[in-house]
């Protein structure tokens, strides 16, 4: 009887430990999501880079990534992007685990809107039609405000939050981008498969609402 009580006590302690850790992770993920949007609004590139899954930098140097961020947000001689400073409604998934790579991960989905202004040339009706189709292929809805400015709605954007030994045991992030070869090099097959399945379900539910 005494042995049974000890086993039960150990079980309850372990269960409570797992529950507490899950609560901590849930809180950390919520804070991560808010920090991501706040840093984007503040154009705080260094914080966004620090939040990025470090394995990315094994392929693309951090300074190169920063140059890309600055170019995207501050514009170039050819084009500028205006991303509204707001925190969109978003949804956080439950946490998943990949035992093979000892990785915890979760998904964040949200709708994004932005506008692009082309500084050196405008688009005629035919060119605007081609651009709209190109955005559509990427899952975005585009509408030209002028011949040089196009407004874009990008629904169901997804970010993957990851925590493992590579990330130093802290939550980091990477955009879900199946068009990027880097994406497939960085993540394990289990994470890729779960990501694909989760995203497909998001798209199916969005289709049902429309």
PyMOL CGO cylinders between C-alpha atoms (Angstrom):
from pymol import cmd
from pymol.cgo import CYLINDER

trace = [
    CYLINDER, 0.00, 0.00, 0.00, 2.84, 2.37, 0.86, 0.3, 1, 1, 1, 1, 1, 1,
    CYLINDER, 2.84, 2.37, 0.86, 4.50, 1.68, -2.52, 0.3, 1, 1, 1, 1, 1, 1,
    CYLINDER, 4.50, 1.68, -2.52, 1.23, 2.44, -4.29, 0.3, 1, 1, 1, 1, 1, 1,
    CYLINDER, 1.23, 2.44, -4.29, 0.94, 5.79, -2.51, 0.3, 1, 1, 1, 1, 1, 1,
    CYLINDER, 0.94, 5.79, -2.51, 4.52, 6.72, -3.43, 0.3, 1, 1, 1, 1, 1, 1,
    CYLINDER, 4.52, 6.72, -3.43, 3.90, 5.85, -7.11, 0.3, 1, 1, 1, 1, 1, 1,
    CYLINDER, 3.90, 5.85, -7.11, 0.67, 7.88, -7.10, 0.3, 1, 1, 1, 1, 1, 1,
    CYLINDER, 0.67, 7.88, -7.10, 2.43, 10.84, -5.47, 0.3, 1, 1, 1, 1, 1, 1,
    CYLINDER, 2.43, 10.84, -5.47, 5.24, 10.75, -8.02, 0.3, 1, 1, 1, 1, 1, 1,
    CYLINDER, 5.24, 10.75, -8.02, 2.68, 10.56, -10.82, 0.3, 1, 1, 1, 1, 1, 1,
    CYLINDER, 2.68, 10.56, -10.82, 0.82, 13.62, -9.50, 0.3, 1, 1, 1, 1, 1, 1,
    CYLINDER, 0.82, 13.62, -9.50, 4.06, 15.58, -9.10, 0.3, 1, 1, 1, 1, 1, 1,
    CYLINDER, 4.06, 15.58, -9.10, 5.10, 14.73, -12.68, 0.3, 1, 1, 1, 1, 1, 1,
    CYLINDER, 5.10, 14.73, -12.68, 1.64, 15.61, -14.01, 0.3, 1, 1, 1, 1, 1, 1,
    CYLINDER, 1.64, 15.61, -14.01, 1.69, 18.93, -12.19, 0.3, 1, 1, 1, 1, 1, 1,
    CYLINDER, 1.69, 18.93, -12.19, 5.17, 19.64, -13.57, 0.3, 1, 1, 1, 1, 1, 1,
    CYLINDER, 5.17, 19.64, -13.57, 4.02, 19.00, -17.14, 0.3, 1, 1, 1, 1, 1, 1,
    CYLINDER, 4.02, 19.00, -17.14, 0.94, 21.20, -16.59, 0.3, 1, 1, 1, 1, 1, 1,
    CYLINDER, 0.94, 21.20, -16.59, 3.04, 24.05, -15.19, 0.3, 1, 1, 1, 1, 1, 1,
    CYLINDER, 3.04, 24.05, -15.19, 5.49, 23.82, -18.08, 0.3, 1, 1, 1, 1, 1, 1,
    CYLINDER, 5.49, 23.82, -18.08, 2.61, 23.86, -20.59, 0.3, 1, 1, 1, 1, 1, 1,
    CYLINDER, 2.61, 23.86, -20.59, 1.21, 26.97, -18.92, 0.3, 1, 1, 1, 1, 1, 1,
    CYLINDER, 1.21, 26.97, -18.92, 4.62, 28.65, -19.07, 0.3, 1, 1, 1, 1, 1, 1,
    CYLINDER, 4.62, 28.65, -19.07, 4.99, 27.79, -22.76, 0.3, 1, 1, 1, 1, 1, 1,
    CYLINDER, 4.99, 27.79, -22.76, 1.50, 29.09, -23.51, 0.3, 1, 1, 1, 1, 1, 1,
    CYLINDER, 1.50, 29.09, -23.51, 2.31, 32.39, -21.82, 0.3, 1, 1, 1, 1, 1, 1,
    CYLINDER, 2.31, 32.39, -21.82, 5.70, 32.60, -23.57, 0.3, 1, 1, 1, 1, 1, 1,
    CYLINDER, 5.70, 32.60, -23.57, 4.07, 32.00, -26.97, 0.3, 1, 1, 1, 1, 1, 1,
    CYLINDER, 4.07, 32.00, -26.97, 1.48, 34.73, -26.38, 0.3, 1, 1, 1, 1, 1, 1,
    CYLINDER, 1.48, 34.73, -26.38, 4.23, 37.16, -25.39, 0.3, 1, 1, 1, 1, 1, 1,
    CYLINDER, 4.23, 37.16, -25.39, 6.25, 36.11, -28.43, 0.3, 1, 1, 1, 1, 1, 1,
    CYLINDER, 6.25, 36.11, -28.43, 3.34, 36.86, -30.76, 0.3, 1, 1, 1, 1, 1, 1,
    CYLINDER, 3.34, 36.86, -30.76, 2.79, 40.33, -29.27, 0.3, 1, 1, 1, 1, 1, 1,
    CYLINDER, 2.79, 40.33, -29.27, 6.51, 41.07, -29.38, 0.3, 1, 1, 1, 1, 1, 1,
    CYLINDER, 6.51, 41.07, -29.38, 6.69, 40.08, -33.04, 0.3, 1, 1, 1, 1, 1, 1,
    CYLINDER, 6.69, 40.08, -33.04, 3.93, 42.50, -34.06, 0.3, 1, 1, 1, 1, 1, 1,
    CYLINDER, 3.93, 42.50, -34.06, 5.21, 45.28, -31.78, 0.3, 1, 1, 1, 1, 1, 1,
    CYLINDER, 5.21, 45.28, -31.78, 8.74, 44.97, -33.18, 0.3, 1, 1, 1, 1, 1, 1,
    CYLINDER, 8.74, 44.97, -33.18, 7.38, 45.03, -36.73, 0.3, 1, 1, 1, 1, 1, 1,
    CYLINDER, 7.38, 45.03, -36.73, 5.36, 48.18, -35.97, 0.3, 1, 1, 1, 1, 1, 1,
    CYLINDER, 5.36, 48.18, -35.97, 8.43, 49.83, -34.39, 0.3, 1, 1, 1, 1, 1, 1,
    CYLINDER, 8.43, 49.83, -34.39, 10.64, 48.69, -37.29, 0.3, 1, 1, 1, 1, 1, 1,
    CYLINDER, 10.64, 48.69, -37.29, 12.90, 47.17, -34.64, 0.3, 1, 1, 1, 1, 1, 1,
    CYLINDER, 12.90, 47.17, -34.64, 14.90, 45.00, -37.00, 0.3, 1, 1, 1, 1, 1, 1,
    CYLINDER, 14.90, 45.00, -37.00, 17.46, 43.84, -34.44, 0.3, 1, 1, 1, 1, 1, 1,
    CYLINDER, 17.46, 43.84, -34.44, 14.75, 42.41, -32.18, 0.3, 1, 1, 1, 1, 1, 1,
    CYLINDER, 14.75, 42.41, -32.18, 13.09, 40.65, -35.11, 0.3, 1, 1, 1, 1, 1, 1,
    CYLINDER, 13.09, 40.65, -35.11, 16.44, 39.15, -36.10, 0.3, 1, 1, 1, 1, 1, 1,
    CYLINDER, 16.44, 39.15, -36.10, 17.08, 37.99, -32.53, 0.3, 1, 1, 1, 1, 1, 1,
    CYLINDER, 17.08, 37.99, -32.53, 13.65, 36.31, -32.54, 0.3, 1, 1, 1, 1, 1, 1,
    CYLINDER, 13.65, 36.31, -32.54, 14.42, 34.44, -35.77, 0.3, 1, 1, 1, 1, 1, 1,
    CYLINDER, 14.42, 34.44, -35.77, 15.32, 30.75, -35.60, 0.3, 1, 1, 1, 1, 1, 1,
    CYLINDER, 15.32, 30.75, -35.60, 19.16, 30.82, -35.55, 0.3, 1, 1, 1, 1, 1, 1,
    CYLINDER, 19.16, 30.82, -35.55, 19.56, 27.96, -38.01, 0.3, 1, 1, 1, 1, 1, 1,
    CYLINDER, 19.56, 27.96, -38.01, 18.48, 30.43, -40.70, 0.3, 1, 1, 1, 1, 1, 1,
    CYLINDER, 18.48, 30.43, -40.70, 21.80, 32.21, -40.26, 0.3, 1, 1, 1, 1, 1, 1,
    CYLINDER, 21.80, 32.21, -40.26, 23.72, 29.08, -41.21, 0.3, 1, 1, 1, 1, 1, 1,
    CYLINDER, 23.72, 29.08, -41.21, 22.41, 29.72, -44.73, 0.3, 1, 1, 1, 1, 1, 1,
    CYLINDER, 22.41, 29.72, -44.73, 21.77, 33.48, -44.85, 0.3, 1, 1, 1, 1, 1, 1,
    CYLINDER, 21.77, 33.48, -44.85, 24.10, 35.70, -42.76, 0.3, 1, 1, 1, 1, 1, 1,
    CYLINDER, 24.10, 35.70, -42.76, 22.39, 37.84, -40.15, 0.3, 1, 1, 1, 1, 1, 1,
    CYLINDER, 22.39, 37.84, -40.15, 23.65, 41.11, -41.65, 0.3, 1, 1, 1, 1, 1, 1,
    CYLINDER, 23.65, 41.11, -41.65, 22.28, 40.09, -45.04, 0.3, 1, 1, 1, 1, 1, 1,
    CYLINDER, 22.28, 40.09, -45.04, 18.91, 39.43, -43.42, 0.3, 1, 1, 1, 1, 1, 1,
    CYLINDER, 18.91, 39.43, -43.42, 19.01, 42.85, -41.78, 0.3, 1, 1, 1, 1, 1, 1,
    CYLINDER, 19.01, 42.85, -41.78, 19.78, 44.52, -45.10, 0.3, 1, 1, 1, 1, 1, 1,
    CYLINDER, 19.78, 44.52, -45.10, 16.77, 42.73, -46.59, 0.3, 1, 1, 1, 1, 1, 1,
    CYLINDER, 16.77, 42.73, -46.59, 14.54, 43.89, -43.71, 0.3, 1, 1, 1, 1, 1, 1,
    CYLINDER, 14.54, 43.89, -43.71, 15.69, 47.49, -44.02, 0.3, 1, 1, 1, 1, 1, 1,
    CYLINDER, 15.69, 47.49, -44.02, 15.25, 47.43, -47.79, 0.3, 1, 1, 1, 1, 1, 1,
    CYLINDER, 15.25, 47.43, -47.79, 11.76, 45.99, -47.48, 0.3, 1, 1, 1, 1, 1, 1,
    CYLINDER, 11.76, 45.99, -47.48, 10.50, 48.44, -44.84, 0.3, 1, 1, 1, 1, 1, 1,
    CYLINDER, 10.50, 48.44, -44.84, 12.38, 51.60, -45.83, 0.3, 1, 1, 1, 1, 1, 1,
    CYLINDER, 12.38, 51.60, -45.83, 12.17, 51.09, -49.58, 0.3, 1, 1, 1, 1, 1, 1,
    CYLINDER, 12.17, 51.09, -49.58, 14.61, 51.34, -52.46, 0.3, 1, 1, 1, 1, 1, 1,
    CYLINDER, 14.61, 51.34, -52.46, 14.97, 53.63, -55.48, 0.3, 1, 1, 1, 1, 1, 1,
    CYLINDER, 14.97, 53.63, -55.48, 12.59, 51.32, -57.32, 0.3, 1, 1, 1, 1, 1, 1,
    CYLINDER, 12.59, 51.32, -57.32, 9.87, 50.55, -54.79, 0.3, 1, 1, 1, 1, 1, 1,
    CYLINDER, 9.87, 50.55, -54.79, 8.59, 51.08, -51.26, 0.3, 1, 1, 1, 1, 1, 1,
    CYLINDER, 8.59, 51.08, -51.26, 6.33, 48.97, -49.06, 0.3, 1, 1, 1, 1, 1, 1,
    CYLINDER, 6.33, 48.97, -49.06, 3.91, 50.42, -46.55, 0.3, 1, 1, 1, 1, 1, 1,
    CYLINDER, 3.91, 50.42, -46.55, 2.94, 48.02, -43.79, 0.3, 1, 1, 1, 1, 1, 1,
    CYLINDER, 2.94, 48.02, -43.79, 0.27, 49.48, -41.45, 0.3, 1, 1, 1, 1, 1, 1,
    CYLINDER, 0.27, 49.48, -41.45, 1.35, 49.80, -37.84, 0.3, 1, 1, 1, 1, 1, 1,
    CYLINDER, 1.35, 49.80, -37.84, -1.21, 47.62, -36.12, 0.3, 1, 1, 1, 1, 1, 1,
    CYLINDER, -1.21, 47.62, -36.12, -1.59, 44.33, -34.30, 0.3, 1, 1, 1, 1, 1, 1,
    CYLINDER, -1.59, 44.33, -34.30, -3.94, 42.14, -36.36, 0.3, 1, 1, 1, 1, 1, 1,
    CYLINDER, -3.94, 42.14, -36.36, -6.19, 39.50, -34.92, 0.3, 1, 1, 1, 1, 1, 1,
    CYLINDER, -6.19, 39.50, -34.92, -4.24, 36.28, -34.74, 0.3, 1, 1, 1, 1, 1, 1,
    CYLINDER, -4.24, 36.28, -34.74, -4.63, 32.68, -33.66, 0.3, 1, 1, 1, 1, 1, 1,
    CYLINDER, -4.63, 32.68, -33.66, -2.12, 30.56, -31.79, 0.3, 1, 1, 1, 1, 1, 1,
    CYLINDER, -2.12, 30.56, -31.79, -2.24, 26.78, -32.12, 0.3, 1, 1, 1, 1, 1, 1,
    CYLINDER, -2.24, 26.78, -32.12, -1.66, 24.20, -29.45, 0.3, 1, 1, 1, 1, 1, 1,
    CYLINDER, -1.66, 24.20, -29.45, 1.93, 23.16, -28.93, 0.3, 1, 1, 1, 1, 1, 1,
    CYLINDER, 1.93, 23.16, -28.93, 3.38, 20.20, -30.84, 0.3, 1, 1, 1, 1, 1, 1,
    CYLINDER, 3.38, 20.20, -30.84, 6.51, 18.15, -30.17, 0.3, 1, 1, 1, 1, 1, 1,
    CYLINDER, 6.51, 18.15, -30.17, 8.94, 16.44, -32.51, 0.3, 1, 1, 1, 1, 1, 1,
    CYLINDER, 8.94, 16.44, -32.51, 10.61, 13.79, -30.35, 0.3, 1, 1, 1, 1, 1, 1,
    CYLINDER, 10.61, 13.79, -30.35, 13.12, 12.91, -33.06, 0.3, 1, 1, 1, 1, 1, 1,
    CYLINDER, 13.12, 12.91, -33.06, 14.75, 16.36, -32.92, 0.3, 1, 1, 1, 1, 1, 1,
    CYLINDER, 14.75, 16.36, -32.92, 13.54, 17.25, -29.41, 0.3, 1, 1, 1, 1, 1, 1,
    CYLINDER, 13.54, 17.25, -29.41, 11.74, 20.29, -30.82, 0.3, 1, 1, 1, 1, 1, 1,
    CYLINDER, 11.74, 20.29, -30.82, 8.63, 21.99, -29.47, 0.3, 1, 1, 1, 1, 1, 1,
    CYLINDER, 8.63, 21.99, -29.47, 6.72, 24.07, -31.97, 0.3, 1, 1, 1, 1, 1, 1,
    CYLINDER, 6.72, 24.07, -31.97, 3.47, 25.93, -32.53, 0.3, 1, 1, 1, 1, 1, 1,
    CYLINDER, 3.47, 25.93, -32.53, 1.79, 27.96, -35.26, 0.3, 1, 1, 1, 1, 1, 1,
    CYLINDER, 1.79, 27.96, -35.26, 0.56, 31.54, -35.45, 0.3, 1, 1, 1, 1, 1, 1,
    CYLINDER, 0.56, 31.54, -35.45, -1.83, 32.61, -38.22, 0.3, 1, 1, 1, 1, 1, 1,
    CYLINDER, -1.83, 32.61, -38.22, -3.07, 36.07, -39.12, 0.3, 1, 1, 1, 1, 1, 1,
    CYLINDER, -3.07, 36.07, -39.12, -4.22, 38.24, -42.03, 0.3, 1, 1, 1, 1, 1, 1,
    CYLINDER, -4.22, 38.24, -42.03, -1.81, 40.85, -43.35, 0.3, 1, 1, 1, 1, 1, 1,
    CYLINDER, -1.81, 40.85, -43.35, -2.41, 43.96, -45.45, 0.3, 1, 1, 1, 1, 1, 1,
    CYLINDER, -2.41, 43.96, -45.45, 0.11, 46.28, -47.08, 0.3, 1, 1, 1, 1, 1, 1,
    CYLINDER, 0.11, 46.28, -47.08, 0.64, 48.54, -50.09, 0.3, 1, 1, 1, 1, 1, 1,
    CYLINDER, 0.64, 48.54, -50.09, 3.44, 48.74, -52.64, 0.3, 1, 1, 1, 1, 1, 1,
    CYLINDER, 3.44, 48.74, -52.64, 4.41, 51.94, -54.47, 0.3, 1, 1, 1, 1, 1, 1,
    CYLINDER, 4.41, 51.94, -54.47, 6.52, 51.75, -57.63, 0.3, 1, 1, 1, 1, 1, 1,
    CYLINDER, 6.52, 51.75, -57.63, 8.62, 54.91, -57.92, 0.3, 1, 1, 1, 1, 1, 1,
    CYLINDER, 8.62, 54.91, -57.92, 9.94, 54.86, -61.47, 0.3, 1, 1, 1, 1, 1, 1,
    CYLINDER, 9.94, 54.86, -61.47, 7.19, 53.38, -63.60, 0.3, 1, 1, 1, 1, 1, 1,
    CYLINDER, 7.19, 53.38, -63.60, 3.45, 52.91, -63.63, 0.3, 1, 1, 1, 1, 1, 1,
    CYLINDER, 3.45, 52.91, -63.63, 1.39, 49.99, -64.92, 0.3, 1, 1, 1, 1, 1, 1,
    CYLINDER, 1.39, 49.99, -64.92, -1.18, 50.23, -67.67, 0.3, 1, 1, 1, 1, 1, 1,
    CYLINDER, -1.18, 50.23, -67.67, -4.40, 48.21, -67.52, 0.3, 1, 1, 1, 1, 1, 1,
    CYLINDER, -4.40, 48.21, -67.52, -2.77, 45.11, -69.00, 0.3, 1, 1, 1, 1, 1, 1,
    CYLINDER, -2.77, 45.11, -69.00, 0.20, 45.34, -66.64, 0.3, 1, 1, 1, 1, 1, 1,
    CYLINDER, 0.20, 45.34, -66.64, -2.07, 45.78, -63.64, 0.3, 1, 1, 1, 1, 1, 1,
    CYLINDER, -2.07, 45.78, -63.64, -4.01, 42.70, -64.66, 0.3, 1, 1, 1, 1, 1, 1,
    CYLINDER, -4.01, 42.70, -64.66, -0.82, 40.65, -64.86, 0.3, 1, 1, 1, 1, 1, 1,
    CYLINDER, -0.82, 40.65, -64.86, 0.34, 41.89, -61.45, 0.3, 1, 1, 1, 1, 1, 1,
    CYLINDER, 0.34, 41.89, -61.45, -3.01, 41.05, -59.86, 0.3, 1, 1, 1, 1, 1, 1,
    CYLINDER, -3.01, 41.05, -59.86, -2.79, 37.51, -61.26, 0.3, 1, 1, 1, 1, 1, 1,
    CYLINDER, -2.79, 37.51, -61.26, 0.79, 37.12, -59.97, 0.3, 1, 1, 1, 1, 1, 1,
    CYLINDER, 0.79, 37.12, -59.97, -0.31, 38.09, -56.47, 0.3, 1, 1, 1, 1, 1, 1,
    CYLINDER, -0.31, 38.09, -56.47, -3.30, 35.75, -56.72, 0.3, 1, 1, 1, 1, 1, 1,
    CYLINDER, -3.30, 35.75, -56.72, -0.97, 32.82, -57.41, 0.3, 1, 1, 1, 1, 1, 1,
    CYLINDER, -0.97, 32.82, -57.41, 0.80, 33.71, -54.14, 0.3, 1, 1, 1, 1, 1, 1,
    CYLINDER, 0.80, 33.71, -54.14, -2.53, 33.62, -52.27, 0.3, 1, 1, 1, 1, 1, 1,
    CYLINDER, -2.53, 33.62, -52.27, -2.90, 37.41, -52.12, 0.3, 1, 1, 1, 1, 1, 1,
    CYLINDER, -2.90, 37.41, -52.12, -5.65, 39.76, -53.29, 0.3, 1, 1, 1, 1, 1, 1,
    CYLINDER, -5.65, 39.76, -53.29, -4.39, 42.92, -55.00, 0.3, 1, 1, 1, 1, 1, 1,
    CYLINDER, -4.39, 42.92, -55.00, -6.10, 46.08, -56.14, 0.3, 1, 1, 1, 1, 1, 1,
    CYLINDER, -6.10, 46.08, -56.14, -4.45, 49.08, -57.82, 0.3, 1, 1, 1, 1, 1, 1,
    CYLINDER, -4.45, 49.08, -57.82, -5.18, 52.43, -56.20, 0.3, 1, 1, 1, 1, 1, 1,
    CYLINDER, -5.18, 52.43, -56.20, -3.21, 54.30, -58.89, 0.3, 1, 1, 1, 1, 1, 1,
    CYLINDER, -3.21, 54.30, -58.89, -1.04, 53.12, -61.76, 0.3, 1, 1, 1, 1, 1, 1,
    CYLINDER, -1.04, 53.12, -61.76, 1.91, 53.11, -59.33, 0.3, 1, 1, 1, 1, 1, 1,
    CYLINDER, 1.91, 53.11, -59.33, 0.32, 51.98, -56.07, 0.3, 1, 1, 1, 1, 1, 1,
    CYLINDER, 0.32, 51.98, -56.07, -1.20, 48.58, -55.35, 0.3, 1, 1, 1, 1, 1, 1,
    CYLINDER, -1.20, 48.58, -55.35, -2.97, 47.56, -52.13, 0.3, 1, 1, 1, 1, 1, 1,
    CYLINDER, -2.97, 47.56, -52.13, -2.54, 43.96, -51.08, 0.3, 1, 1, 1, 1, 1, 1,
    CYLINDER, -2.54, 43.96, -51.08, -4.40, 41.67, -48.69, 0.3, 1, 1, 1, 1, 1, 1,
    CYLINDER, -4.40, 41.67, -48.69, -2.56, 38.53, -47.68, 0.3, 1, 1, 1, 1, 1, 1,
    CYLINDER, -2.56, 38.53, -47.68, -4.87, 36.28, -45.65, 0.3, 1, 1, 1, 1, 1, 1,
    CYLINDER, -4.87, 36.28, -45.65, -3.77, 33.30, -43.58, 0.3, 1, 1, 1, 1, 1, 1,
    CYLINDER, -3.77, 33.30, -43.58, -0.11, 34.16, -43.16, 0.3, 1, 1, 1, 1, 1, 1,
    CYLINDER, -0.11, 34.16, -43.16, 1.59, 31.63, -40.89, 0.3, 1, 1, 1, 1, 1, 1,
    CYLINDER, 1.59, 31.63, -40.89, 4.60, 31.75, -38.60, 0.3, 1, 1, 1, 1, 1, 1,
    CYLINDER, 4.60, 31.75, -38.60, 6.18, 28.73, -36.92, 0.3, 1, 1, 1, 1, 1, 1,
    CYLINDER, 6.18, 28.73, -36.92, 7.47, 29.14, -33.37, 0.3, 1, 1, 1, 1, 1, 1,
    CYLINDER, 7.47, 29.14, -33.37, 10.28, 26.72, -32.50, 0.3, 1, 1, 1, 1, 1, 1,
    CYLINDER, 10.28, 26.72, -32.50, 12.11, 25.81, -29.31, 0.3, 1, 1, 1, 1, 1, 1,
    CYLINDER, 12.11, 25.81, -29.31, 14.97, 23.31, -29.15, 0.3, 1, 1, 1, 1, 1, 1,
    CYLINDER, 14.97, 23.31, -29.15, 18.70, 23.02, -28.46, 0.3, 1, 1, 1, 1, 1, 1,
    CYLINDER, 18.70, 23.02, -28.46, 19.54, 25.03, -31.59, 0.3, 1, 1, 1, 1, 1, 1,
    CYLINDER, 19.54, 25.03, -31.59, 17.44, 27.96, -30.34, 0.3, 1, 1, 1, 1, 1, 1,
    CYLINDER, 17.44, 27.96, -30.34, 19.12, 27.80, -26.93, 0.3, 1, 1, 1, 1, 1, 1,
    CYLINDER, 19.12, 27.80, -26.93, 15.94, 26.52, -25.27, 0.3, 1, 1, 1, 1, 1, 1,
    CYLINDER, 15.94, 26.52, -25.27, 13.98, 29.70, -26.06, 0.3, 1, 1, 1, 1, 1, 1,
    CYLINDER, 13.98, 29.70, -26.06, 11.13, 30.29, -28.48, 0.3, 1, 1, 1, 1, 1, 1,
    CYLINDER, 11.13, 30.29, -28.48, 12.15, 31.57, -31.90, 0.3, 1, 1, 1, 1, 1, 1,
    CYLINDER, 12.15, 31.57, -31.90, 10.31, 31.95, -35.19, 0.3, 1, 1, 1, 1, 1, 1,
    CYLINDER, 10.31, 31.95, -35.19, 10.41, 31.34, -38.93, 0.3, 1, 1, 1, 1, 1, 1,
    CYLINDER, 10.41, 31.34, -38.93, 7.86, 32.27, -41.60, 0.3, 1, 1, 1, 1, 1, 1,
    CYLINDER, 7.86, 32.27, -41.60, 5.97, 29.41, -43.22, 0.3, 1, 1, 1, 1, 1, 1,
    CYLINDER, 5.97, 29.41, -43.22, 7.13, 29.72, -46.81, 0.3, 1, 1, 1, 1, 1, 1,
    CYLINDER, 7.13, 29.72, -46.81, 6.92, 26.64, -49.01, 0.3, 1, 1, 1, 1, 1, 1,
    CYLINDER, 6.92, 26.64, -49.01, 8.41, 28.61, -51.92, 0.3, 1, 1, 1, 1, 1, 1,
    CYLINDER, 8.41, 28.61, -51.92, 11.71, 29.02, -50.11, 0.3, 1, 1, 1, 1, 1, 1,
    CYLINDER, 11.71, 29.02, -50.11, 14.29, 26.22, -50.39, 0.3, 1, 1, 1, 1, 1, 1,
    CYLINDER, 14.29, 26.22, -50.39, 15.75, 27.42, -47.07, 0.3, 1, 1, 1, 1, 1, 1,
    CYLINDER, 15.75, 27.42, -47.07, 12.51, 26.47, -45.36, 0.3, 1, 1, 1, 1, 1, 1,
    CYLINDER, 12.51, 26.47, -45.36, 12.98, 22.80, -46.25, 0.3, 1, 1, 1, 1, 1, 1,
    CYLINDER, 12.98, 22.80, -46.25, 16.67, 22.76, -45.32, 0.3, 1, 1, 1, 1, 1, 1,
    CYLINDER, 16.67, 22.76, -45.32, 16.07, 24.08, -41.81, 0.3, 1, 1, 1, 1, 1, 1,
    CYLINDER, 16.07, 24.08, -41.81, 13.11, 22.09, -40.52, 0.3, 1, 1, 1, 1, 1, 1,
    CYLINDER, 13.11, 22.09, -40.52, 12.77, 18.38, -39.81, 0.3, 1, 1, 1, 1, 1, 1,
    CYLINDER, 12.77, 18.38, -39.81, 10.43, 16.23, -41.90, 0.3, 1, 1, 1, 1, 1, 1,
    CYLINDER, 10.43, 16.23, -41.90, 8.05, 15.83, -38.93, 0.3, 1, 1, 1, 1, 1, 1,
    CYLINDER, 8.05, 15.83, -38.93, 7.73, 19.59, -38.44, 0.3, 1, 1, 1, 1, 1, 1,
    CYLINDER, 7.73, 19.59, -38.44, 7.30, 20.09, -42.18, 0.3, 1, 1, 1, 1, 1, 1,
    CYLINDER, 7.30, 20.09, -42.18, 4.53, 17.49, -42.39, 0.3, 1, 1, 1, 1, 1, 1,
    CYLINDER, 4.53, 17.49, -42.39, 2.64, 18.89, -39.40, 0.3, 1, 1, 1, 1, 1, 1,
    CYLINDER, 2.64, 18.89, -39.40, 3.05, 22.43, -40.74, 0.3, 1, 1, 1, 1, 1, 1,
    CYLINDER, 3.05, 22.43, -40.74, 1.65, 21.44, -44.11, 0.3, 1, 1, 1, 1, 1, 1,
    CYLINDER, 1.65, 21.44, -44.11, -1.31, 19.63, -42.58, 0.3, 1, 1, 1, 1, 1, 1,
    CYLINDER, -1.31, 19.63, -42.58, -2.09, 22.50, -40.19, 0.3, 1, 1, 1, 1, 1, 1,
    CYLINDER, -2.09, 22.50, -40.19, -1.90, 25.10, -42.97, 0.3, 1, 1, 1, 1, 1, 1,
    CYLINDER, -1.90, 25.10, -42.97, -4.08, 23.06, -45.30, 0.3, 1, 1, 1, 1, 1, 1,
    CYLINDER, -4.08, 23.06, -45.30, -6.74, 22.82, -42.58, 0.3, 1, 1, 1, 1, 1, 1,
    CYLINDER, -6.74, 22.82, -42.58, -6.57, 26.60, -42.11, 0.3, 1, 1, 1, 1, 1, 1,
    CYLINDER, -6.57, 26.60, -42.11, -7.11, 27.11, -45.85, 0.3, 1, 1, 1, 1, 1, 1,
    CYLINDER, -7.11, 27.11, -45.85, -9.99, 24.63, -45.98, 0.3, 1, 1, 1, 1, 1, 1,
    CYLINDER, -9.99, 24.63, -45.98, -11.75, 26.36, -43.07, 0.3, 1, 1, 1, 1, 1, 1,
    CYLINDER, -11.75, 26.36, -43.07, -11.22, 29.74, -44.77, 0.3, 1, 1, 1, 1, 1, 1,
    CYLINDER, -11.22, 29.74, -44.77, -12.72, 28.31, -47.97, 0.3, 1, 1, 1, 1, 1, 1,
    CYLINDER, -12.72, 28.31, -47.97, -15.80, 27.12, -46.08, 0.3, 1, 1, 1, 1, 1, 1,
    CYLINDER, -15.80, 27.12, -46.08, -16.37, 30.62, -44.67, 0.3, 1, 1, 1, 1, 1, 1,
    CYLINDER, -16.37, 30.62, -44.67, -16.23, 32.11, -48.15, 0.3, 1, 1, 1, 1, 1, 1,
]
cmd.load_cgo(trace, "trace")
